[in-house]
Amino acid sequence: MEASGQKKAIRRFARNVGIRLVTLALFVNGFLFVAPAPAMAADIGSIMDSVTDPVTHTAYFAASGSLPMIVRVHLDTFTHNASTDRLDLTSEGIVYISSAFIDPDGDYVYFVGYDADNFMKIIKIDTSDFTADGVTVFSLAEDDRYVDPGAAVTDGTFAYLGAETGIWPPLVDGSIIKVNLTTGAETVVELDGTGGCPGMAGVNSALIDTSGPTDYAYFTSAWRYTSGFYPAIDAVAGTVLKVDLSDFSNCAAMDTLVLEDSSNFGMSYHPIPTSGNGITAAIDTTNHKAYFGAVYDYFVARVDLTTFTYERPEWTPAGCDPEVDDPCVFAGNDLMHADSPGNMGSAHISEVGGTPHLFMSASEGSSGAVIINLNTFAQVPNTMAITSDLYNYPYDNATFDFTEGYMYWSPYEADPTGIARFSLASLLAGGDGGFDQDNPGGDFLSLADGGGGLSGMSDAMSSYVVNTASSQVITFTTASAWDAGDTVTLDMSAVADVTSFALTDVDVYAGAEKTLVSAGCAADEITVTEAADVITLALCAGSTQIAAGQVVIDLGAAATTGGGGNSAHFTNVGTAGAHNVVVAGTLGDTGNIGVTLTSGPASGMSDKMSRSMISTASSHTVLFTRYSAWHAGDTITLNLANIAVVSSFAAVTDVDVEAPVATDKTVVAAGCAANEIEVTAAANIITLTLCAGSDTIAAGTTMVQIGSAATTDGTGSDAHFMNVGSTGSKPLILGGTAGDIGTLYISLMTNDQIQVTADITSALTFDVDTLDADACTSAKPDGGYSVGLGTLTPGTAKTADKHICMLLDSNASDGVVVQVKSLNEGLLSASVAHTILGTYNAGATTDLSGAVEAYGICVLDTTKAPGSAGADPQQILPYNGSCAIDSATNAVGGVDNADFQTMVNTSGAPLDGDGYNTVDALVSAKALSTTPAAVDYTDTLTFRATGTF
C-alpha cells in the first residue's frame, strides 16, 4: 500500500536523480512502496489535487504530466473545453503541482508546486481571467527542504503551507511557511525540535479556523523520525500541531496533540492523514471539531478544538484486529474504525437533511466513499466500488459540489485521464453513486486528447421544454481524423426519446455534406443506425479519411437533405434540468454536450412598479424563475413597449441584475467581458446578454431592477421609464435566446394615488410602583413607592424583595427611553457620614459576587405588550447584567446624582398593544466588614420616561 505523500516523493526522487522508471520500489520499515508508471493519456498526466468554487460551480484540477497545467471543469454542465479550460504553466517554470486552495471570496484559486530545482512556487490564478494574463507566480525560498507542500490553507490574506522534505525518506524535519498572497513575502518556521518547536517531518495536512476571536491553523505530521537515511519512524504518529496565527513565528505559542496510544491501539506506523491541501482533514467551525482520516487502518479521529483533546478508545478483547473487528472500539470515543474500501483522502463537511455529514474519498484495491454522520459519529453504511481502471488513488483530487449534489474525482493514474461523477444522494441512500461501472457515459468526463478530443460543443434545439418534440443541431470539433471504419455515437438517452427513427432524420456535415445510408455501405458514405436512443455514424470501408475539424449533425426537422426529418421522432425527456448528449465511438474523441430542459415558460413572474399611473415615471422590479440555464452568448429580453417609453437610457445605473436573487451581476453598456452582462435598450425592449466566456448561470430565480430600484452602481432614474398614456391591462413580455418565455399583464390607471389626511396627538403613559409579587405584569400594580433591603450582612450581597415596576405606553415614532437618577449616588447614612456608593460607569456592570462594597440597579426583564408593533424594550449597559430575585450575585449598574442615565430604550419604535409594556427592575447592595454600622442608610431614585415624536 502507498500513502500519497510517499507516492509523490518517490516520483520526485526518481526525477531528481535523472531516472525515468516504469516502476520504482523502496522497502521502508518493512513495507514495499511502488510508484506506478506515469499515465500516458494525452498531455494531462496525473491529477494531483483539486479545489471547487461553490458559487460558480467550477472545479480546478492540478495536472502534473508532461505539461503541468490547471484544468477547469464546469460542474453545472459537467463540461470542459480544451481551448479555454486549460492553463499551461510550463512557461512559468513549473514542473510539478501539489496542493490547491481558494480564497474565501472565490476571486482567486491557488496551487503550490515547484520548479526543476525543487524550489517551491505559489501559482495565483484570477478566476475571472483564466488565461496567462491572470496568473501570478510567487517564488519562495530556494531551499529544497521546503519542496513538497502537502498542506496549504488561507485566511484570504496569507497562505500557510506545510512543507515536506526535499527527498523521501526525510533527512530533515518539515516546516511551515506563511506567505503574503499580495506580495509573496514569507516567514518560515522550521519544525526541528529546537527553540520550543516540535520535531515534525512530512507535514501533510492543514486546517484553518477564523471563526473565533483568535485565528488558528492546524497541521498534521504523517510520522516523526529519529535519524539516518532510512529513519526509524517513532511509535508516535499522527501528530496535530496547533498554531496561533497572531503569533505565527513563536513556537511557544504552538501546541501538539498526538493521536495515538501505543499500549492500546496502533496509530503508530499509520500516517494520519495521507496528504494534500488540508482536505484530508476537515473542520466544523460551528461545533469546534476537527476530523482526521488515517490510512492503512482506516481510522477517523475527532478532536475537540476548544480543549484541543480527544478521547482515546480502549480495545477489548486483547489482540482484537480493528480492521476486522469493529467491536474493538467502544462506542462514544473520538476514534472510529471506518468500513472503508481503502486509504481515506479528501474530506469535506456539509449539512444534509439538517444533519452534518463528513464525506471522504478512499482508495486501495477498490475505491469508495466514506460518509460519517457527525451527530452520531457513526458511518453511513455504504461503500461504492468502481471499475479497476478508475479506482487508482483518488486521494487529494476528490472534490465536492453540494449544491449540484455530486462528488467528483479524477483517478490518479487512469487511462484515459478524466473526471468521474457520483451522486451524493445515492451514496447517502446506500447506493453506488449512480455510476455505471460498465458504461460510465455521462458520469465520466474524459480529458484525453484535448478535453475528450472535442471542443466547440453545442446542441441548438428548437424546444427545450420537457415532453416536447424538438429538432437538434449538434456541433463539435474533433481533434482526431475520422478514418474508414471508425464510428461516432450520439447517446441521446438522457435528453430525448428516439422513436420511429428514419434516415431522413439526419444530415451530417464534416468538411462537406456527407452521403448517408441505412445499409449497403459504400466508400465515402456514412451508415446511420439507431438503437436504445443511441445514434451510430460509421464511416464506410474504403472511405477517404475525414480530417479533424468541425462536425455538424442535424436531427429532426433541422435535417432537410433527404426529404426532411420529423422532430416528432425526437421527444424531449420528461425531467427538467441539466442533461448531457454523450459523444463517443471508436473515433476516440469523447465529450458531453450540456442541455438544460425546462418545465415550460418562466414561472413566478411579477413586476413591482413604484407607480401605476399613466404618463408617470416608474421603477420596475421584475422577478421570474427560469427553468433554463443561462449560457454565455444567450439573451434575456424584457419587452416594455406596451407599458413604458424608454428614453435617455443609462445601462449601468438604470439596470441591476441578480441571478440568483441576492447575487448581483456586473452589468456593462459595452465592452463585454467574461461573467459580465451587457445591457442594451432599443424600441423599448431591454436586452440582457451574458457575455462570451462567462460561466453558465444555473436555472433559478432572477431579478431585474429598473430605474430607481437599481442602486448597485448608482441609483437609476425613473424618468427614463415613463408609463404609456393609455389605461388598461398591458403585457410585459419575457423572451430571448436563453430559453424561457412568459407574459405578465400589468394594469395602468388614470390615477394611483388617494390623499388621506389626519391629525394624531402625541401620547405617553408612564407609571412607577413597587410590587411584592414574583414579577411585574401587564396589570397595573396597586401602588407603593418604597423598597427595603433590610439588614445587610457584611460580605454578602442582598437584593430587595420588592420589584420596581414601570409600565409605559407611547406612540412616539422614534421610541421611548426610561432613565434613572439617584439623590445620594448610593446608600447614605447621615449618622455615620458614610455612603455605600453606586457610582455610575457607562461601560461596565458591577459584579456583587466580588469583594466590593456596592449598590445599584439591574433590569430583571422587559416585556412587550401583546400585539405591540415594537420590539421588546431593550436593557442598556450597565443595567443589563446578571439579574435575579433573592440573588447574592447580581451584576448591577451604578446610579448618578448629577444626570439621568438610560436604563431601557424601545429600539427607536413606538409601543402600543393590549395593555402595558413592562420594565421590571431590582435593587441590590453589598456591605463589607469595613462598612460602618448604621440603621439610616437610604437613597431616593427618580425615574422618568421620554418619548421622541
N, C-alpha and C positions, 0 to 999 in steps of 0.2 A: 504494500500500500504506500501511497505517496501523498504527503501534505503539499499544498500548492506553493508555500514559501520555499520548501526544499526543491520542488519541481522547477521553479523559476531560477533558483540559484544554480542548479545543475546545468541548465541551458546556458546561463551566463558564464559559468566556469568553462564550459566547452568552447564558447566563443572567445573568451579571453586568452586561452592558450592556443588558439588558431586551429582547433579541431572541428571538422564538420562530421558529425556522427549520426548514424542511423539510430543507435541505442547507446546510452551511456549508463553504466551501472556502478553504484557505490554501495559498499557494505558499511553501515553506520549503526553501531550499537546493536548488532545482530539483525538489522533489517536490510533488505536489499531494495534500494531505490532505483527505479528505472525511468529514464526520460524517453518518452516515445519520440519517434521521428517527427519533424515538423510537418504540419498539414500542407499539402501542395495545391489545394483548391484555389485556383486563380491567384490573386495577389493579396487576398485578405489575410491569410495566415491565421494564427491562433488569436481568438478573442479572449483578452485577459481580464477586463473589468468593464463596468458599465455604470451609468447614472441616468436617472429619469427626471425630467421636468414635469411635475404633475399638473401644472397649469396648461401647458401646450400639448400634453400627452406625447412628448417626444423623448426618445431614448438615445443615448450616445454610447457607443461601444468602442473600446480601445482595442485596436488590432495591432499585433506585433508579428508581422510576416516579413516578406521581402521588402514591402513598402509600409513602414509604420504609419498608421493613419487612424483617424477618428471616423466612425461610420454612424450616420444619423438614420434613425428609423422612426417613421410617423406611426405611432401606435393606434391612433383612431382609425386609420385606414389600413394599417399593417402593410406599409409600402416603403420602398427605398429606391431612390433614383441615383444610379451610378454617376450621373453627370453633376448633380447638385448636392448629393448627400454623402460625399466622401471628401475628407480633408487630409491630403498627403503631407506628412510632417518631415519628410526626408530632407527638404531644403533647410529645415530648422536645426539639422544636426542630430535629430532624434533617431536612435536605433532600437529603443525598447520602451514600451509604455506599460505602466503597472497600475497605479491606483487612480481613482476618479472621485470627484466630489463636486457639489454645486452650491453656489451661494444662496442664501435664504430667499432672495428676491427672484432667483432664476435668470438674472441678467447675464451671468457667466457660468460656464462649466469649466472645470479644471481637471487636468490629467498630469500625473507625475511620472517621469521616465528618466532615462539617462542617455548620454551620448556614447560615442565609440571609446572614449577614455574612461567610461564608468562614472562620469560626473553627473550629479542629479540636475534635472531641469523641471520647472513647473510650466505647463502649457496652459495659458489662459485664453479661452475662446468666447468671443461675444456671440451669444445665441441669436442675436438679431442680424449678425453678419457672418454667416457660416462660410467664409472664404479666407484666403490667406491674409487679406487685409484685416480680418477680425481676430488674428492670432497675435498674442504677446507671449514671449518666452523669457522666463527668469532663470538664469544660470546660477546655481547655488555653489557652495564651497567646493573647490576642486580637491576632494578627498574621497578616495574610493571606499572609505569606511561607511560613507553615507549613501551608497549607490542604490539600494533596492528599497524604496519606500512601500512597505506593505500596509501602511496605515496613513490616512490623510483625512482631516476634517477641517471645517472652517466656522468661524463666528461671523463671517461676512467681511471682516476687516483683515484678519490674519488667518493663515493656514498653519496647522500643526501637523507635522509629519513624524511618523515613527520610522526611522531608518534602520534597515537591516545592515549586515556587514558586507564587505566587499566581495568575499567569496564564501562558499559553503563547504565544509563546516566553518563556523565563525571562529576567527582568530582573535577578535576583539569584541568588546561589548557594543551594544547598539546605542543609538542616540535619538533624541527628539529635537526637532527643529521648528522654530517659529518664524514664519515668513510674512512680511508685509505684502499684501496682494496688490498694492498700488505701486510700491517702489521696488519690491523684490529684496529689501533689506532683511537679514536673517539673524537669528540668535540660536546657538547650538548648545544643548546640554548633553554631555556625554554620560551615559549610564554605566560608569566604570567601577562602581563600588567605592569611590573615594569622595571626600568632601561632603559626606552625607548623602551622596547619590547612590541609588541601588545599582547592583550589577545585573544588567538585563541584556541578553543577546536576542537577536531575531525579533525585534519589536514588530508585531504583526497586525495589530488591530487597534482602532481608536474610536472613541465616542466623545461627544461634547454635550454639555448641559449648560445652557444660558438662561434657564427658566427661573433661577433664584437670585438672591442678592449678590452672590459670588459665582463667577463662571469657573467651571471645572472641565478638564479633559481627562479621559481615562484611556490608558494604553495597556496592551497586554503583551506578554512575552511568551513565546512558544516553549522556551526552555531557559534554564540557567546553566551555565557551563563552568568547568573548573579550569583546565588548561590543555595545551597540546594541539597538534594539527587536527586530530580527531578527538575533540574534547569530550571528557566523560560528562554526560548530562546528569545534573543533580537529581536526587529523588524528590526534588521540589520543582514543580512546573505549573504552568497556568497562573503566573503572577499578574495581578492587575495593579497598575500604577496610577494613583490619583494625583493630578497636578493642578494646583491653584493658579489659574491663568493670570490673576492680578499680580502674581509674584513668580513669573514663569521660570526664571533662571536660578531661583533659590531652592536647592534640593531639600532644605529643611522644611519647606512648605509642601513637600511631597509625602505621600503615604502609600504603602503597599499592602495588598491583600493576596494571600496565597490560596489558590483553590485546590487544596489537597489535604489529605490526612493519611500519611503513609501506613499508619497502623491499622487502618480500616479499609481504605479503598485506594485504587491505583491511579490517581490523576497524574502521577509522575510518569514520564515517558509518553504521555498522551498530550500533544500540543493542544492548547486551548486558547484562542480559537485557531483556525487554519491560517488564512491571511487575507489581506485586501483592505479596502478603503474604509474600514470601520464597520462594514455591513456584515461581517462575520459575527459581530456583536450588535445588539440592538438596545435602545434606551427608551424607557417610558417615563418622560419627564413629569407627567401628571401624577403618577404614583411613586416617582423617585425610585425606580427599579431599573436594573440593567440585566441583560441576559447574554450569556456567552455560550457558544456552541463548540464542543470539543470534537476531535477526530479520534478514530480508532475504536474507542469505547462508546461513542455517540452520546455523550452526556450533554445536558443543558444545565448551566448553573445560573441561579438567580441571586443577585446581590442587591441588598438594601443600600442605596446611595446616601441616605440620610445618616445612617450609622456606619456605613462602609463595612458591613459584615454580611455573612451568610451562614445559615445553619447547616452544619455538615451532617450527613447521614451516617448511620451505622449499618453494618452488614449482619445478616442472620439468615441461615446459619453460617458458621465459619467456612470459608472456601467457596462461597456462592459466586457464580460467574455472572457479573452484572450484564454481560452481553446477552446472556441466555435467560437468566432467572430474574425477571422483574421484581419478584418479592424481596430481592436482596435489599432494596431501598425502602425504608419505612416511609409511609405517606406523611406529608406535611413538612418535609425538609426542602431545602433550597437547591437540591441537586436531584435531577431526574434522569433516568435512562430512557432515551428515545428509541422507539421501534423504527429505526432509520435504515434505509437502503444503503447508506454509506456515509462518508465523511460529510459533516454539515458545513455549509459555506455561507452564502449571502443570507442576511436576515433583515426583516422589516416587521414593524408592528403597525397594525391597523385595526380599527373597531369594525366588527361585522355583526349586524343584528343586535347592536347595543353591547356587545361583548368584545373586549380587546383580545386579539389573537397575535401570536408570533408566527410568522411564516419564514421557513428556512429551506433553502435548496440543499440537496445532498447528492452524493455520487460515490460509487465504488462498486464495480461489478454490475450494478443496476441502479439507475438514478431515480430520484423521487423528490417528494416534498414532505417536510416535517411541519405540522401545524399544531400549535400548542394553545389551548385555552388559558389565558393568563389569569382569569378569575379563579380557576381550579388548579392551575399549574399542572395540567394533565394533557396528554397528547390526544388530538382528534384521530380516531382510528382509521387512517387512510395512508396508503403508500402508492405512489404512481410509478410504474415501470415503463420505460420507453425503449425503443429498439437499440440494439447494441451499437450501431454506428452513430447514435446521437447521445449516448449516455456519458461520453468521456469528459469527466471533470467540469461540470458547470458550477465552479466554486464562486469566485467573486463576480463573475459576469452575469449572474442572475439578477433580474430587476423586476419591479412590480409596478403596475398601474392600477390602483384600487378603484379609480373612477371608471375606467374601462372594464375592470373586473378580470384582469389577466395577470399571470406570471409569465415572464419571458426569460429564456436563457439561450445563450449561444454555447453549444458544446465546445469544449476547449479545443479538441482536435478532430472535428467532424469533416467528412468529405461528402458533399460539398459544405463549405462553411455557410452557416445560416443561423437564423433565429427561430427557436421553437416557442410556441404559444400554448398556454394551458389555462383553462377556466378555473378561477378560484372558487366559484360556486360549486362546480363539480367536485373539486378537491374536498371542500368542506362537507359535502354530502357523502364522502367516501368513494367518489368516482375516480376516474383516471385523468381528469382534467380535460376531457373531451378530445384528447389527442389520439388519432387513429395510428397505431404503430405501423400498420402495413401500408397505409395510404395517408401520409400526413397532410397532403393537399394544402388547403388554405391556412393551416396551422403551422406551416414551416415556410419561412421566407428565406429562400436561397440567396446567398450573396456571391455565388460563383460567377466568374467572368463578367463582372460588372452588374452587381445588383440583380443576380439571377440571369444575367445576359440580356435583360430587357430594360429599355428606358423609354421615355416619352409615352407612357402607357395611359390610355383613357378609354372610356366607354360612353359615347354620347347616345342617350336613349330618348325615344320620343315621349315616353312617360316614365316617371319614377314612382308612380302610385302603385301600391300593392294590389295584387289580383287583377291587374290591368294588362291587356295586350300591348306590347311595345317593340318597336324596331330598335336595333342597336348598331352602332358604328364603332367597332373595336379597333384601336390603333396602338401599335407598339413598334419599337425599333430594335432589331436583333443585333447582337454582337457577333453572331456566328453566321456563316454562309449556310444556305439550305441545299443540301445535296440530295441527289436522287435516292429515294427510299426513306428519307427522313420524314418524320411526322411532326405536326404541330397540333396540340389538342387544346380545346377550349372547354373547360369544365364549367358549365353554366348552372349546375345543380343548386348552388346557393343563391342564385339570382332569379332564374326563370325555370318554369316547367315547359319542356320542349315536347310538343305533340304534333302528330301528322306532318312530320318534317319532310320537306321536299328539296330537291336540288336547286329549284328556283329561289329558295330562301337564302341563298348565299352568293355573294360576289367576293372575290379575292383580288387585291392589288398588291403586288410585290415587284416594284420597278415598272411593271405594266400590268394590265388586267390579265388574269390567268384563265385558261380554259378549264372548266370544272366538269367532272363526270361522276356518276354514282357507281360505275363499274366499268370493266373493259379498259383498264388503264393503258395509255399510250404515252410516248415520250413528250415531255413538256406539258403534260396535263396534271391536274391535281384531283385525286379521288376524295370525295366528300362523303362521310358516313356519320351517323348519329346513333348513340346508344346510351341510355340512362342519363340523358341531359348532357352528354359529353359529345362534342363535335370534333371529329378527327379529319385533318387535312394531310394527305400523303402525297408527296411529290413522286410521280411515277418513275419506274426504272427507265434508264436511258435519257432522262431529262438533263438539260443544261443546268448547271449549278446556278442558284439564285443568290446573288451577293448579299452580304449583310446589309441591312438598311431597314427602312420603314415598311411595315406591312399594315394594310387596312382591310378589315373584313366587315362587310355589310351583311346584316341579318334582317330577315323580315321585310317590311315594306321598303327599307333602305336598299335592298338588293333589287336592281331593275334590269339587269342584263338579260337574264334568261326568261323574261316574261313577267317579272315582278313577283317578289316574295309576299308572304302573308304574315303580318305581325301577330295574327291570332295564334300562330304556331309557337309563339314565344310569350307566355303569360308570366308576368312578374309573380314571384312567390308571395305568400300571404303575410310575411313577417316584416314589419318596418324596421329600419336601422341599417347599419353598415354591413355590407356583404362583399364577397370577392368573386370575380371571374378568375379562375386559375388557369394560367397559360403554362403548358408543359409540352411533353413529347420528346422524341428521340433527337430532335434538333439540338437539345442540350440547354437552350436558354429557357429559363423559367421565371415566373413572376406572378404577382397578384394585382388585379385591377380593382380598386375600391369603388363600390357603387353603394349609394345610400338611397334606400327606398322609403317613401313617405306613406303615411296612412291616408293622405288626402290633402286638401287645401290647408293652409295655415289655420290654427285654431286660437282661441282666446284673444281675438282682435279687439282692441279698444283704442280710443283717441280721447285723452283728456285735454279739452280746449280751455284756455283761460277765458274766452268769450265766445258765445254762440250767436251774437247779434250780427246781422248783415252789415256789410261795409265797415267792419270794425277790425282793428288789428288783433290778432290772437296767436298765442303759442299753441303748440301741439305736443303731446306726449303719446306717441303711438307705440302700442305694446302688442306683440303677437308671438306665437310659438311656432317655430319652424320644425318641420318633420324631416327636412333635408339638411345635410351638411353643407356648409358654405365653403366652396373651394376657391383657391386662387384664380382670379380672372372672372369669376361669376359675379353677377349683379343682383341687387335687390332694388326695386323701384317703388316709390310711393307717388301715385298719380293723384295730385291735389287739384287738378284742373276744374273739377266740379265744385270745389269747396273754397279755394283761395286763389288770389292773384299773387304770384311770387315775383318780387321785384327787388332790385338792389341787393341781390343775394350775396351773402358773405359766408362761404362754405365752412371755414374753420370755426368761426364764432357762432354761426346760426344753427349748427347741427352737432349733436353729440350722439354717438352710437355705443350702446352697451350690449355686448353679446358674449357670454350670457349677461343677464341683468346684474349690475354692480361691478361689471368688468369693463371699464372704459377702454375703447379702442382709439388709436391715434388716427385722426382724420386730417386729410390734406386736400387742397384745391387742385394741386397738380404736382408733378414730380414724384409720382407714386413709387414707394419702396416697400420691401417685404414687411408684412404684418402691419401695414397701414391700409386705410380705407379712403379711397378718392371719392369726394362728394361733388357732384355737379348738379345744376338745375337748368332745365330748358323746357319751354312750353308748360310751365307749372308742374313739371314732373321732377322729383328729386331722385337721382340715381346714385346708389352706393356700390362701388366696385372694390372687391377685395383684391389688393394689388398682387401682381405676379410675384411668385416666390414666397408667398405667405403660407403660414401653417393653416391647415383646414380648421375652420370654426365648427365645432360639433353642433348637431341639431339641438335646439333648445329655445328658451325664451329670449327674445330680442327687444330692446327698447330704443326708439329713435326719438330724441328730444329736439324740438324745433323752436326757434325764436327764443324768448326769454327763459324757456325751460332748459335751454342749452347753456350750461355755466362752466364747463370744464376749461375752455380756452378763452375765457372772457364771455360775458353774457351776450346772447344773441338779441336781435331786435324783432319784436312782434310786428313792427311797422313794415317789415319785409314780407309779411304774410297777412294780406288783407282779405277778410272774408268776402265772398262774392256778394252781389247786391240783391239776390233773389232768395226768398224764403223757401222752405221745404226740406225734404229728405234728400241728402246729397251723398253720392258714393265716393269713398276713398278706396282706391284700387291698389292692391299689393301685387307685384309681378316681378319680372326679372328672370335671369338665366339660372339663378340658384336653385330653382325647382319648386318653390312654394308660391301659391297664388291665393288670393282672397279678396273679398269686397266687404267693406264696413260702411254702413249708412249712418250719416250724421245729420242731425236736424238743425237748420239755421232759422232764426226767428227775427221778427221786427225789432224786438227789444228783449233783452235777457235780464234786465235789472228792475227791481222794485225798491223804492226808497221807503225805509221804515225809520220812524223816529220815536224816541222815548227818553224820559228822564229817570235816572235811578239815583237815589240818595245813598251816601256812604253809610255803612253800619259797622259797629264794633261792639261786641258784648264781651266783658271780661269780669270774672269773679274769682276771688281767692278765699278759701276756707280751709279748715282742718277737719280731718275725718279719722275716727277710730277704727273703721272697717279695714279689711285686708288690703284694699286698693281703691283708688278713685274710680268712679264710674261716670257714665254719661248723665246720670241723675245728679241734680244739684245738691251738694251737701247741705246739712242743716245749719251750718254756721260754726262758729268757734274760731278764735283767732290767736291761739297760743299752742305751743308745743313744749313739752318738758323733757329734758334729758335725764332728770333725776340725779342720782349720785354717781359721779364719775370715779371709778376705781383707777388709781394711777397705773399706767402701763396697759390698760385695756380700753380699746375704743368702744364707744356706745352710740347707738342710733336711736333717735327719738321714736316713741311708739306710735306717734300720730303722723299721718300723711299730710303734706301741704298739697291741696288740690286746687288746680287752676283750670277753670272752664272758659273757653273762648269761642267766639263765632265772629266771622267778618267777611265782607265781600271785597276786601282790599285786593286790588288786582295784582299788586306786587307783594302780597303776603303780609304776615304779622310777625313781629318779634316780641318775645317775652323776656324781660330783664329784671335784675335784682340789684338792690343797693343795701349796704349794711350801715347801721348807725355807728357801731363801735369798731368795725373791721375785726370783729371777734367777740368772744365772750368776756365782758369786762366786769371785774369785781371792784367796786368803788371802795370797799372796806379794806382790801389789801393792796389796792392800786396795781393790779396785775390783769393782763389781757391774754386769754388763750387765742392767739392770733389765727385768723383765717385769711392770710394775705393772698390777694388775687394774683394768679400767674396765668396769663392767657395761653401759654404754651404747654402746660402740664397739669395733671391732676396730682393730688397729694395722697399717697398710699398710707392709710391709717394702720396697716399691719406693721409698718416700720417703727423705729424708735423716734417718734416725733410727737410734739405737742401741737395739736392742730384742731381746726374747726372749719366746717364748710358744708356745702350742699351737693347732693348728687341727684340726677333725674332718674327716677326708677323706671318710668315708662311714659310714652306719649301715644295717644290713640286718636285716630281719625274717626269722626262721627260716621255712622253707617250712611252710605250714599254720598259722602263728600267727594267732590271732584278733585280735591287736592291730595297731596301725599301726606303721610303721617308727619306731624311736626317733628323736626329734626333736633336732636340733642347736640349742643355746641360745646366743644372743648373750652374749659376744663370740667364741664358738668356732665360729661358723657362716660365717665369711668365706671368701674365695677360698683354696683349699687344693689343692695338687698335689705329687706326689713330685718331688724334684730341682728344685724351683722356687725362683727367687730373688725372687719377687714375691708370696709368700703374705701373706694378711691374717690375723693371729693374735690370740688372746685372751691377755691377761696372766694372771699367777698371783699368788696371795695367800699370804703366810706366816702369816696370822692365822686365817683361816677357810677352810673348804672352799667352793669355788664350783662351781655346777652347769654341767656340760658338755652333758649329754644327759638328756632325760626320755622316758618312754614314753607321753605324752599321757593319763595317768590310766587306763591299761588294763593288764591283766596281759600277760605274754609267755609263750608256750609254743610248741609246734610240734615239727617233726622236726629236732633239732639245736639249735644255739645262735643267739641273736641277737647280732650283732656290732657293735662300735664300733671304728672304725679311725682313729687319731689320729697326727699328725705333730708333731715339734718343730722349730722354726726359730729362727734367731738372726741378728743382723747387728751387726757392729762398724764403728766409724768410724775415721778416721785418728787421732782423739784417744784411742781406747781403748788403755789401757796393755797392752803385750805381756806375756803370761804363759802357762804351759803347764798351769795348775792351775785353770782355770775349771770350776766344777762346780755341780750342783744335784741335789736329790733330790725327786722327785714322788711324792706319796702319793695313791692313788685309792681311792674307796670307792663302794659301791652300797647304796642304802637303799630298801627296799620299804615301801609303806604298805598295811596289810592291813585 
